[in-house]
């Protein structure tokens, strides 16, 4: 996932994107806690009898006292690198507060998911219990390269809160990855410089010549998602012809979300492929919302859910299950959504008014399933690269 943070340069605020998997095989581990203190959790629902309430309290206390040890959670660096805004430090502090005998350690290898895939290929031990930030592309690559060997444990853990996960976000047929958030790829455009194109076909017309900046589908998660969105909308037999029309209409293709968004901010074109939560950021940093309009082409937005999965080599079953259940709690779901500026994966997240007001959901969320992508996505991307950007 590409997560965005604001960096101040004088009086200007610039969005910086952190891309997904890259090369390298060094492992870095980050630990520490945020300065934010989590509120006490309360049990919702009405009390029927004093006996039932006492029993619930006793069960919760016993569970917390029984959990102990160290839980090593691997993830992408931006999930933990900003203590005041990244979800990781808050999750660590809040979980450890609830389970005083547990220590959460974060592992953030430079190569992210590829680091663990390479270790599994080499038969080397996985020095982590779970990974936060698994997407469907990861699972397809893992299955293609490992075959019958398992990097993650199949079968959903017995989680109390799993029933709150939205069905349309469950992207793993083997139930290795449990969704915890999602983003919707959309257009972001300067409403002072351009009108909402409203449809994919409109982007190929003279009115929008030179107006769109996109990301390279080979090097950026947003670029790949936008490519898949065009395939979903135009069809496998027509998507390359559609991209030829975009090229003829002077589309700009840049390497990363960061490059594309910065170019858009600098006025190089009035439209960029980004996320439908863009106005949450803009409002948070007092930006002019008229310059941060969100456009859903044909009423659609491409969903990119993220999940968490237990490494098959880990024997820390109880701690992994407890942490996953906490991540799916209403409180944690709200915190992750706000800090990661993504939508929660559950139906009960505690969200602030700001998020409810400025985060936009498409009328028709679309995505490809694991089954639809497996055996196809690499070919689609390779064909696009050869024909559109001249890659091999």
C-alpha distance (Angstrom), angle and dihedral (degrees) to the residues before:
residue distance angle dihedral
X1 . . .
X2 3.78 . .
X3 3.77 108.9 .
X4 3.79 120.8 -167.6
X5 3.76 129.5 -141.6
X6 3.79 131.4 178.8
X7 3.79 118.6 -118.4
X8 3.79 119.1 -168.4
X9 3.79 118.0 -131.6
X10 3.77 106.3 179.6
X11 3.78 105.6 -58.9
X12 3.81 95.4 -20.5
X13 3.79 126.0 90.7
X14 3.80 116.0 -148.2
X15 3.79 126.7 -169.0
X16 3.77 115.2 -130.5
X17 3.81 121.5 -163.2
X18 3.78 125.6 -153.9
X19 3.80 112.4 -149.6
X20 3.77 127.8 -140.2
X21 3.80 131.3 -111.3
X22 3.80 118.2 -3.5
X23 3.79 135.0 163.7
X24 3.79 129.5 -69.6
X25 3.79 137.3 81.6
X26 3.79 104.9 -135.3
X27 3.78 118.2 120.8
X28 3.79 121.3 -144.0
X29 3.79 123.6 -172.0
X30 3.78 122.3 -157.8
X31 3.79 124.5 -167.9
X32 3.76 132.5 172.8
X33 3.76 141.7 97.5
X34 3.76 136.2 -99.8
X35 3.78 122.3 -114.3
X36 3.80 89.6 -125.2
X37 3.80 112.6 101.1
X38 3.79 116.6 -143.2
X39 3.78 118.9 -127.3
X40 3.77 120.3 -117.3
X41 3.79 111.4 -90.0
X42 3.79 118.2 -124.7
X43 3.77 130.0 -158.0
X44 3.78 112.6 -114.2
X45 3.78 123.6 -143.5
X46 3.76 136.5 59.7
X47 3.79 124.3 -66.1
X48 3.79 115.6 -119.0
X49 3.79 100.5 -174.3
X50 3.78 137.6 -5.4
X51 3.80 89.0 -116.6
X52 3.82 92.4 57.3
X53 3.82 92.3 48.5
X54 3.80 92.8 49.8
X55 3.79 91.0 48.6
X56 3.82 91.8 52.0
X57 3.79 92.2 49.6
X58 3.80 91.5 48.7
X59 3.81 92.6 49.8
X60 3.83 92.6 50.2
X61 3.80 92.6 47.2
X62 3.80 92.3 48.5
X63 3.80 91.5 49.6
X64 3.80 92.4 51.6
X65 3.80 92.7 47.3
X66 3.83 92.2 47.9
X67 3.82 93.9 55.3
X68 3.79 115.5 86.4
X69 3.77 140.7 145.6
X70 3.80 137.7 57.8
X71 3.80 123.9 -49.9
X72 3.81 114.9 -161.1
X73 3.79 111.9 -156.4
X74 3.81 119.4 -170.7
X75 3.79 119.8 -154.7
X76 3.81 144.7 142.3
X77 3.80 115.0 -68.5
X78 3.80 99.5 -112.0
X79 3.81 90.3 58.7
X80 3.82 87.6 72.0
X81 3.81 110.7 13.7
X82 3.83 100.1 90.8
X83 3.84 108.8 56.8
X84 3.80 94.0 -166.2
X85 3.81 96.5 48.6
X86 3.83 111.9 14.4
X87 3.83 116.7 94.5
X88 3.81 95.6 -132.8
X89 3.81 101.4 72.2
X90 3.82 91.5 46.5
X91 3.82 91.7 49.3
X92 3.80 91.4 49.5
X93 3.79 94.6 50.0
X94 3.80 95.3 42.5
X95 3.81 94.3 46.7
X96 3.80 93.4 46.4
X97 3.80 89.6 48.8
X98 3.79 89.3 57.5
X99 3.81 93.1 42.9
X100 3.84 107.4 35.5
X101 3.83 94.0 -177.3
X102 3.82 93.3 55.2
X103 3.81 127.2 87.1
X104 3.80 120.3 -162.1
X105 3.80 116.1 -153.3
X106 3.80 122.7 -171.5
X107 3.81 121.9 -141.2
X108 3.81 116.1 -160.9
X109 3.82 110.1 174.0
X110 3.79 115.2 -172.3
X111 3.79 90.7 -121.0
X112 3.81 92.3 50.7
X113 3.83 111.4 -167.6
X114 3.81 93.2 1.4
X115 3.80 89.6 61.7
X116 3.80 91.3 63.3
X117 3.80 94.1 39.8
X118 3.81 89.6 54.9
X119 3.81 91.7 48.8
X120 3.80 90.6 51.4
X121 3.82 90.5 49.5
X122 3.81 89.5 51.7
X123 3.80 93.7 46.8
X124 3.82 91.4 -117.5
X125 3.81 121.6 147.5
X126 3.81 117.7 -95.0
X127 3.80 106.4 -125.5
X128 3.79 96.0 -156.1
X129 3.80 136.9 69.2
X130 3.80 101.3 -141.4
X131 3.80 143.9 -4.0
X132 3.79 125.6 -128.2
X133 3.81 113.5 -158.6
X134 3.82 104.4 44.8
X135 3.80 115.9 157.6
X136 3.78 133.8 -177.0
X137 3.82 92.8 -97.9
X138 3.81 89.0 57.6
X139 3.80 92.0 52.2
X140 3.80 93.3 49.0
X141 3.80 92.2 49.5
X142 3.81 91.4 46.4
X143 3.79 92.4 50.7
X144 3.79 93.1 45.4
X145 3.80 93.9 50.2
X146 3.82 102.0 35.5
X147 3.79 100.2 37.7
X148 3.80 110.5 -171.6
X149 3.81 93.5 -2.2
X150 3.79 114.6 100.7
X151 3.80 124.0 -134.7
X152 3.80 91.8 175.7
X153 3.78 129.6 34.8
X154 3.81 113.4 -104.1
X155 3.78 121.8 -134.8
X156 3.80 123.5 54.1
X157 3.79 114.2 -89.4
X158 3.82 115.9 -113.1
X159 3.79 94.0 -93.9
X160 3.80 121.5 173.2
X161 3.82 91.5 -148.5
X162 3.81 98.6 43.8
X163 3.80 90.7 98.9
X164 3.81 89.3 67.5
X165 3.83 92.9 61.4
X166 3.81 110.5 108.1
X167 3.79 110.9 -110.3
X168 3.81 95.8 -136.7
X169 3.82 90.8 58.9
X170 3.82 96.4 55.6
X171 3.79 99.8 107.3
X172 3.82 104.4 166.8
X173 3.83 116.6 81.7
X174 3.82 89.8 -163.4
X175 3.82 91.4 51.2
X176 3.80 93.2 -127.4
X177 3.80 93.8 128.9
X178 3.81 118.8 55.2
X179 3.85 111.7 -158.7
X180 3.80 116.2 -122.4
X181 3.82 102.9 166.9
X182 3.79 143.0 -3.2
X183 3.77 139.9 -157.5
X184 3.79 130.0 -153.2
X185 3.79 118.4 -137.6
X186 3.79 111.4 -137.0
X187 3.77 142.1 146.1
X188 3.79 119.7 -82.7
X189 3.78 113.3 -160.3
X190 3.78 141.9 174.4
X191 3.79 103.7 -111.5
X192 3.81 90.1 -158.6
X193 3.79 91.6 61.0
X194 3.79 105.4 32.6
X195 3.78 142.8 19.3
X196 3.77 123.8 -122.7
X197 3.84 105.0 -86.4
X198 3.84 88.7 -151.1
X199 3.82 94.7 -165.7
X200 3.80 138.6 52.0
X201 3.78 90.6 -123.8
X202 3.81 92.0 55.9
X203 3.81 89.8 62.2
X204 3.80 89.0 67.0
X205 3.82 94.7 55.3
X206 3.81 128.4 98.1
X207 3.81 91.4 -107.6
X208 3.81 90.0 69.8
X209 3.80 100.0 35.6
X210 3.80 109.1 146.1
X211 3.80 92.2 -0.6
X212 3.82 102.1 111.4
X213 3.81 131.8 78.6
X214 3.82 117.7 -170.0
X215 3.80 135.1 173.5
X216 3.78 129.0 -112.3
X217 3.81 108.9 -95.1
X218 3.79 90.5 -143.3
X219 3.77 97.1 54.2
X220 3.81 107.5 28.0
X221 3.81 132.4 55.2
X222 3.81 91.1 -143.6
X223 3.80 90.4 50.0
X224 3.79 92.2 52.2
X225 3.80 91.3 46.2
X226 3.81 91.2 51.3
X227 3.81 90.4 49.0
X228 3.81 90.4 51.0
X229 3.78 89.3 47.3
X230 3.83 90.4 55.3
X231 3.82 90.3 48.8
X232 3.80 90.5 49.6
X233 3.81 90.8 49.7
X234 3.81 101.8 37.5
X235 3.80 100.2 30.6
X236 3.79 131.7 -115.2
X237 3.79 91.6 -86.4
X238 3.83 94.3 52.1
X239 3.80 107.9 34.0
X240 3.81 96.9 91.7
X241 3.80 91.2 50.2
X242 3.79 88.1 50.3
X243 3.80 91.2 51.8
X244 3.80 90.0 49.5
X245 3.80 86.8 57.2
X246 3.81 90.6 50.5
X247 3.80 89.9 50.9
X248 3.81 90.3 49.0
X249 3.81 86.6 52.4
X250 3.83 90.8 56.0
X251 3.80 100.6 -105.1
X252 3.83 112.3 179.8
X253 3.83 116.1 -132.6
X254 3.82 116.3 -163.1
X255 3.79 131.1 179.9
X256 3.80 103.8 -113.2
X257 3.77 143.3 14.5
X258 3.80 88.4 -108.6
X259 3.82 92.7 54.4
X260 3.79 92.3 46.3
X261 3.79 97.3 45.8
X262 3.80 93.1 45.4
X263 3.81 90.2 50.8
X264 3.80 89.1 50.3
X265 3.81 91.8 48.7
X266 3.79 88.7 51.0
X267 3.80 90.1 56.5
X268 3.80 98.0 -110.7
X269 3.82 88.5 135.9
X270 3.81 133.4 -5.8
X271 3.84 97.5 -124.0
X272 3.79 135.0 54.0
X273 3.80 135.6 173.5
X274 3.79 107.3 -112.6
X275 3.81 141.5 121.6
X276 3.79 132.3 -49.1
X277 3.82 89.8 -128.5
X278 3.82 89.8 68.6
X279 3.80 94.3 113.5
X280 3.81 91.0 57.0
X281 3.80 87.8 64.4
X282 3.77 93.6 40.5
X283 3.80 93.3 51.5
X284 3.80 92.6 44.4
X285 3.79 90.6 57.3
X286 3.82 97.4 38.8
X287 3.78 95.0 -109.4
X288 3.81 122.7 162.4
X289 3.81 103.0 -93.3
X290 3.81 91.5 -155.9
X291 3.82 85.6 69.9
X292 3.81 91.7 49.4
X293 3.79 104.7 59.1
X294 3.81 120.4 156.1
X295 3.80 120.8 -137.7
X296 3.81 125.9 -165.0
X297 3.79 109.0 -162.2
X298 3.81 111.1 -134.9
X299 3.80 86.7 -6.7
X300 3.81 90.3 -66.6
X301 3.79 136.9 121.3
X302 3.80 125.3 -173.5
X303 3.81 112.5 -119.0
X304 3.82 118.6 -139.6
X305 3.82 107.9 -175.8
X306 3.81 120.9 -169.5
X307 3.78 124.2 -150.0
X308 3.78 143.3 -169.7
X309 3.80 123.7 -129.4
X310 3.80 138.4 -175.5
X311 3.80 117.0 -121.5
X312 3.80 109.8 -118.5
X313 3.82 91.2 -131.1
X314 3.81 93.9 57.6
X315 3.80 118.8 102.0
X316 3.80 92.3 -171.7
X317 3.81 93.0 103.3
X318 3.82 99.0 148.4
X319 3.81 95.3 47.6
X320 3.81 93.1 45.8
X321 3.80 91.9 49.5
X322 3.82 92.4 47.1
X323 3.81 92.3 49.2
X324 3.81 93.1 47.1
X325 3.79 90.5 49.1
X326 3.80 90.0 50.8
X327 3.82 91.4 49.8
X328 3.82 87.8 54.9
X329 3.81 93.7 49.6
X330 3.80 118.1 113.7
X331 3.80 92.7 -112.7
X332 3.81 96.3 48.1
X333 3.80 92.5 43.6
X334 3.79 89.8 56.7
X335 3.80 93.1 47.4
X336 3.81 93.4 48.3
X337 3.80 92.0 48.1
X338 3.80 93.2 50.9
X339 3.81 96.3 42.0
X340 3.82 96.5 41.4
X341 3.82 90.6 37.0
X342 3.78 90.7 -132.5
X343 3.79 132.4 117.3
X344 3.81 120.5 -92.0
X345 3.80 118.3 -107.2
X346 3.80 93.4 -138.9
X347 3.78 136.6 69.3
X348 3.81 97.3 -123.7
X349 3.81 109.2 50.9
X350 3.80 118.8 146.7
X351 3.81 101.8 -124.4
X352 3.82 128.0 179.6
X353 3.79 121.9 -121.5
X354 3.82 90.4 -107.4
X355 3.78 91.7 61.3
X356 3.77 93.9 44.1
X357 3.80 90.3 51.6
X358 3.80 102.7 43.1
X359 3.81 107.4 27.9
X360 3.80 108.2 89.3
X361 3.80 127.8 -151.9
X362 3.83 120.7 -158.9
X363 3.78 119.7 -118.9
X364 3.81 88.0 -125.5
X365 3.81 115.2 31.8
X366 3.80 108.4 -163.4
X367 3.78 133.9 -172.6
X368 3.80 141.6 150.5
X369 3.79 119.4 -105.4
X370 3.79 124.4 -126.3
X371 3.81 89.5 -104.4
X372 3.81 92.2 51.6
X373 3.80 93.8 48.8
X374 3.81 99.7 42.0
X375 3.79 109.1 96.7
X376 3.81 92.0 8.2
X377 3.80 113.2 56.8
X378 3.82 97.5 70.6
X379 3.80 91.4 48.8
X380 3.80 91.8 47.7
X381 3.81 92.2 50.8
X382 3.82 93.4 44.1
X383 3.80 92.2 50.1
X384 3.79 90.4 48.3
X385 3.81 91.9 48.9
X386 3.80 93.7 49.7
X387 3.79 96.2 45.9
X388 3.80 102.8 33.5
X389 3.81 107.9 30.5
X390 3.81 99.8 17.5
X391 3.81 95.2 -115.4
X392 3.78 124.4 149.8
